[in-house]
Amino acid sequence: MEDKVGELIKITALVIEVVGILVMVIGTFLALGRYAFKRQGKEIRSFQQIREELGRAILLGLEILIAADIIATVVYDAEIDQILKLGLIILIRTFLSFTLEVEIEGKLPWKQEKNRTTGQK
């Protein structure tokens, strides 16, 4: 029974990883497609807009991959080298997510002010 649960968790983590990768790939193609089609029309999209869209797709994909890593840690035995490898991967992905967030928004996440009446930034 324990082996079946472990196998199910591994499959779940794998499916979530695939979803994270698909989010990044599809998001990239959508951003590039919108950029290409807008360039042919009257309104030309700025380079900054495509960077933000690509960054958001990568950011969302990284968040999903981090979730998959956390789920995968449940299955592995408590060997220190495996835990350290997974921890390092999560740390790198979290750092990439943080830097992408700063790049997209142009400021640190805790420095963002919201307009209290409209709820907008």
Helices and strands as residue ranges (DSSP letters): H 2-40, H 47-73, H 80-105, G 109-111
